[in-house]
Amino acid sequence: MKTLVAYFSASGNTASLAKRVAQAANADLFEIKPVEPYTDADLRWTNPLARCNKEKIGKKNVPIADRVEDFDAYDLILIGFPVWYYAAPNIIETFVKSYDFSGKKVALFATSGGSDITKAPGKLQPLMKGEIVGAKLFAPDASFAEVNVWIGGLK
């Protein structure tokens, strides 16, 4: 089963976790980067005028800088992100709308400072034709063993 780990990381926590997930899954790694990088001010969610809040409230697509090469070759797609407002950031919604997930298994993994991941699958599923087979919230410093157990349950 050919596996891809695609992730967006705002502060580096999800990037660190995504690398462990890719290693555990023996997967290719793809960073989902916005065309316009986020600044610290853009990510300051306590400011109602911050970019992250404007995107979420306005349900805006966030243009992505690169595309996954040979996306059709992957069977399992693991999508990682920090939880924003109990769901995935808009850039993840843009990502899933950008590809055909038909016939693919999809699992979500996330990091968070306090929110859970429970709403993310329900918000992303209507945007794709693939099947979301799992969602897991990890601590940013989750052990390789913990990640490996989760991956084992997906395959």
Sequence and secondary structure as in RCSB ss.txt:
>XXXX:A:sequence
MKTLVAYFSASGNTASLAKRVAQAANADLFEIKPVEPYTDADLRWTNPLARCNKEKIGKKNVPIADRVEDFDAYD
LILIGFPVWYYAAPNIIETFVKSYDFSGKKVALFATSGGSDITKAPGKLQPLMKGEIVGAKLFAPDASFAEVNVW
IGGLK
>XXXX:A:secstr
  EEEEE  SSSHHHHHHHHHHHHHT EEEE  BSS   TTTT TTSTTSHHHHHHHHT    BS   TTGGG S
EEEEEEE BTTB  HHHHHHHHTS  TT EEEEEEE SS  STTHHHHHGGG SSEEEEEEE  TT  HHHHHHH
HHHH 
